[in-house]
Amino acid sequence: MIREDLAYRWYQAIFSRYSVRAYDGRAVPRDMRDELAQLTDGFSPMCNGARAVLLEDGAEEILCGFLGAFGRIRGADMLLVLIGEASYPNHEVAVGFLGEGIILHATSLGLGTCWVSGTYSRRAVEARVKLGDSEKVMAVSPIGFAKRAQARGRDRGRGKGGGSS
Ligand SMILES: Cc1cc2nc3c(=O)[nH]c(=O)nc-3n(C[C@H](O)[C@H](O)[C@H](O)COP(=O)(O)O)c2cc1C
C-alpha cells in the first residue's frame, strides 16, 4: 500500500504534470531535495527490485549530448537515476512505480521532470553511481524549475499558469 496522503497528493499532481525539457538553472531548495530523497528507497513493496539515486550534479553532461526525437534537455539542476535489480522478475514494473511516484511528488513541489530512457549517457551515469552486479540503469529524469510554466490537463484555462511539473 502507498500512504494515503501520498496517494492523494500524487493523484492531484497527475492533472498538472507535463514533461519539461527546458529548465531555468535554479537550484532546487534543500527542503525539496530532502523530501524527494526520502522517497528514493521506495515507498511500498511494489518498488522491490528498484532503487533511485538523486544526483546533485552531472545532469548537463548526462543529458545534453543527445538530441533525441524531442530535442535536447537543458538547464536542470538535479537528475533522478532509476535503477532496476535484474534478478527481480518484476523489476521493470517496480522501476515504473518508483519513478512515477518520485516524479509526481516532484510535480507536487512545483518541479519539472521528464522521463528519459534512451537518450542519455549511460557511461556518465555509471561514473557517478556504483551499480551492483545485477543492477542496471533503466531511466533518468531531470529535476528542476521549468523555464516557462505551462498549464496542463484540467488546470488549463483556469489562469493558474501550471508550473507544477
Ligand atoms: C518511458 C519513457 C521514456 C522516454 N524516453 C525518452 C528519451 O530517451 N529521450 C527523450 O528525448 N524523450 C524520452 N521520452 C519522452 C519525454 O519524456 C516526453 O514524453 C516528451 O518530451 C514529450 O512530452 P509530452 O509527453 O509531455 O508530450 C520518454 C517518455 C517515456 C514515457
The ligand as a Gaussian input file, in Angstrom:
#p B3LYP/6-31G(d) Opt

LIG

0 1
 C        9.139000       5.698000     -20.651000
 C        9.530000       6.921000     -21.422000
 C       10.807000       7.036000     -21.938000
 C       11.217000       8.166000     -22.653000
 N       12.494000       8.278000     -23.110000
 C       12.899000       9.399000     -23.751000
 C       14.249000       9.539000     -24.203000
 O       15.075000       8.660000     -24.081000
 N       14.578000      10.701000     -24.793000
 C       13.709000      11.734000     -24.998000
 O       14.102000      12.765000     -25.540000
 N       12.417000      11.624000     -24.589000
 C       12.004000      10.484000     -23.976000
 N       10.704000      10.359000     -23.560000
 C        9.773000      11.415000     -23.917000
 C        9.661000      12.521000     -22.885000
 O        9.603000      12.030000     -21.556000
 C        8.383000      13.324000     -23.159000
 O        7.321000      12.436000     -23.262000
 C        8.488000      14.187000     -24.378000
 O        9.329000      15.273000     -24.081000
 C        7.119000      14.701000     -24.868000
 O        6.438000      15.373000     -23.847000
 P        4.890000      15.027000     -23.508000
 O        4.892000      13.543000     -23.223000
 O        4.571000      15.866000     -22.312000
 O        4.137000      15.389000     -24.741000
 C       10.293000       9.214000     -22.871000
 C        8.983000       9.101000     -22.352000
 C        8.610000       7.977000     -21.655000
 C        7.208000       7.892000     -21.121000

